Amino acid sequence: MAQITHVFHFLLLSHLMLLLLAAGDGNGNGYQGECPPSFDCGLYLRNISFPFTVPQRPHCGSFVIHNCDDPLNLKFIQLQNNGTMFRVIRFVPNPLTPATTTIQIRDQNLYDLHQSKSCEAFSHNYTLPSTFPFGSISIQYSHTLFKCNRTLHVNPPPEHVHNYTKCPDYDLYYKSSTTPHDESLSSLTACTKVQLPVKDVADANDPFTFITSNVLTEVHLTDECANCYYHKRGQCQLDSRQRFVCTFGYEKTRKKVVIAATVASLAGVAVLMILAYYFCTKIFLTAYLWFREDNTAHGIIEKFLKEHGHLPTARYSYSEVRKMTNSFKNRLGQGGFGSVYKGRLQDGRAVAVKVLTESKGNGEEFINEVASISMTSHVNIVRLLGFCLNGAERALIYEYMPNGSLEKFIYEEKKPMKVDLQIDCKTLYNIAIGVARGLEYLHRGCNTRIVHFDIKPHNILLDEDFCPKISDFGLAKICTRRESTVSIFGARGTAGYIAPELFFRNYGAVSHKSDVYSYGMMVLEMVGHGKNINVAVDSSSELYFDYFPHWIYKSLESNQGLGLNRIKNERDEEMVRRMIVVSLWCIQTNPSNRPAMSKVVEMLEGSLEVLQIPPIPFLYSPLTSPAHMTFETCSSLSE
């Protein structure tokens, strides 16, 4: 048996030597002419891939990202030869359509004009080069404004058209982007059209509130290039006549290595067959049991990862997960999904590793988590650093949050004994604003809209500075930015935070406004668990979700003191009142009466005096609901 082992080790060493030789050029260097699948562009932008490249390999893409090797410098991109240098703000890769990448760039000239509110910003249409050799470029969100010389005496209907009059010699007219198309702009045909990039709907009387210099630009590969790069694993190139060709230099090198290794292994085939004889029974039995118990879910997930394999997250083996967690010694928490352990990556970064023991819906929750968080890059969204899929063994690796989840700071029963985890009103207020900004990003800032469907204190993590980060996207739904409603067939989320339209469709359509409701209930709970309620209602029960909003509404309506434990002075009182008023708007029964998260941020950061107390919502509490309602109701994200 020892001789067999020695032969096996010899064959393995031969394979490794061939791989090393084939990967070099004889001088210890890799093939300088070949293009790797991706390039490291620092911690901020992470991995970039075709059609983007780095200056050291300009032939590997159409757009060069500068300063990738310098973590202290800003990153810049040039969209055409000798053209403007744009600062790169972020990448938004789309795993569902990898041939399309959204990159946010900053136009410094437009930025300066926007900051100074100079009317020069409206001097011309904002355009970018529309094509490059392997695809097209487009501004994702733009809006049309009309520059009308005052001598024209334009008088459009005020209920449809906004009018900005602070520019010399001309007025600006524009419609809200949410207004249905009609003929109200027909009188503006003599005016000059100006197309500008926007960050939000045009629903304000000041265009500087929605035009932006941080331009969301969509780069889309042609079908032939996408087929070459993603399916054939080739390189998109132009021949001497500037015609498209798909080359396979990198893949051919790998195939030569495989062929050479196979030839070198022929002499040991007999030995390998003997080894297989000893172990085949165990291997076949294990494979059979795995296939019978988990092949369906595993196959679905693997198919998803193969089709959308261009993910900006690392994939780890289960042995690597075990190593980074020191054999799962430091457990941070336990839930219905499994356990969370503290770990450490090879570069020294602390991580939280969620080891999944339950998987519903053929692994859809795992797919949701990987797909949705991989699309995000925001200070108030937890970062997914990697994942593991090894048969039935699944794990998700996140950045580590030293202060854990928000729930232990607002539930007395969650606090460890003899530890004072009380946080003041200012910190709670900042947490509420941070979560609102994170949800605003999910609903508006991503390449696609993400509806979370499970906003609650347990899913809000806090870093060392108590900066909140939204986590646990297992129930999330991804839809296009143009979709106003979400197609699901039942309730999902946690009882007490679920919007009424998810139970009773006569209240309205399910949309991103369902997250707004959950957010409102969560903020009310953040405020309410600082009060000793001396009534026959346990603040840990679902009855609390009915009682406290009614009590707080009556207190505001009668202008009574709130009497909450965390309030120490008038400033605290003002912050808590602002949080309560905004929350009551968020939990309105009719989804159309709830504000968008961008408006929620605006109200939280604005003046208390201008906030109006909303109508009292008709509250409901499906008390027969289980603690976690995770029915298989949403169409799969892999579809």
Secondary structure, DSSP 8 states (H G I E B T S, - for coil): -HHHHHHHHHHHHHHHHHHHHHTS-SSS---TTS--S-EE-HHHH-EE-TTEE-TT-GGG-SEEEETTT-TTS--EEESSTT--EEEEEEEEE-TTSTTEEEEEEE-HHHHHHHHTT-GGGGSS------EETTEEEEESSEEEEEEEEGGG-----TTTEEEE--SSSEEEEEE-TTS---STTGGGTTSEEEEEEBSS-S-SS-GGGTB-SEEEEEEEE-HHHHIIIIIS--EEEE-TTS-EEEE-HHHHHHHHHHHHHHHHHGGGHHHHHHHHHHHHHHHHHHHHHHHHHHHHHHHHHHHHHHHT---SSEEE-HHHHHHHTTTTT-EEEEETTEEEEEEE-TTS-EEEEEEE----TTTHHHHHHHHHHHT---TTB--EEEEEEETTEEEEEEE--TT-BTHHHH-GGGS-TT------HHHHHHHHHHHHHHHHIIIIISSSEEE-S--SGGGEEE-TT--EEE---TT-EEE-TT--S--BSS-EEETTTS-GGGT-GGG---STHHHHHHHHHHHHHHHHTTS---SS--TTSTHHHHHHHHHHHHHHHTT-----TT--SHHHHHHHHHHHHHHHHHT-SSGGGS--HHHHHHHHHS-GGG------------TTS-SEEE-S-B--TT-
